[in-house]
Amino acid sequence: MAKRSARLHQSEAATKVHPLFSKGEAGNWDPMEEERRDQSYVRKIKPRSSNQQALLEAIADHSLTLAIGPAGTGKTYLAISAAVDAFEAGKIERIILSRPAIEAGESLGFLPGDLMEKMAPYLRPLYDCLTDRLGTKRLRQLMQEGEIEIAPIGFMRGRTLNNAFIVIDEAQNCTYAQMKMLLTRLGWHSTMVVTGDPGQSDLLDGMSGLDQVAHRLAPLPGIAVIRLEEADIVRHPLVGTMIGVL
């Protein structure tokens, strides 16, 4: 009886909707009470705002989507969730995630280890999102098999990414030339989502290419530019308040 009860609890946990993106009492969600175990990885998500809904619809309907908005609006989480859903449905063969290795105002010095060990601190947010959707064991297996790849921006040049779902995160830290290089990696039967917050660029003033690229691409067919706002922030309520005055 105890084993049956445990299996039932595990099944309910595995198919739950993440409170961060569900309606109702999401505002009472306490991250310290949320278990982060393989048996409780998130299977389904729901958008919490009309702009988040528009983002998910744009990703489903367009080969290239730019998600632009302040921190905490769920840009990266929704993009990676869409990538996992497409992979699980067999629509694409691999997931490729990339973000620039830019330090946020402080120097970490020379990091020890091989390339992936050096890049790990910069790519940690992507690992967190993937672990939330897939679980640690499944994520490790898919990465070992090459079906999920996390790569620095500099290693994307010269590639053609076919049958893939590509997420370019923290794109506000890419120059215009880097953005142009990344966008032209898009291959056949692939989807690309670019996320970023132009207001939090760690580059020198005027060097970020995200806003310029978004304005130029917005009128083109087959490309969607979704702009999220402070009202779409799903972190602590104070985050939205602070962003409004900082």
Secondary structure, 3 states (H helix, E strand, C coil): CHHHHHHHHHHHHHCCECHHHCCCCHHHCCHHHCCCCHHHCCCECCCCCHHHHHHHHHHHHCCEEEEECCCCCCHHHHHHHHHHHHHHCCCCCEEEEEECCCCCCCCCCCCCCCHHHHHHHHHHHHHHHHHHHHCHHHHHHHHHCCCEEEEEHHHCCCCCECCEEEEECCHHHCEHHHHHHHHCCECCCCEEEEEECHHHCCCCCCCECHHHHHHHHCCCCCEEEEECCHHHCCCCHHHHHHHHHC
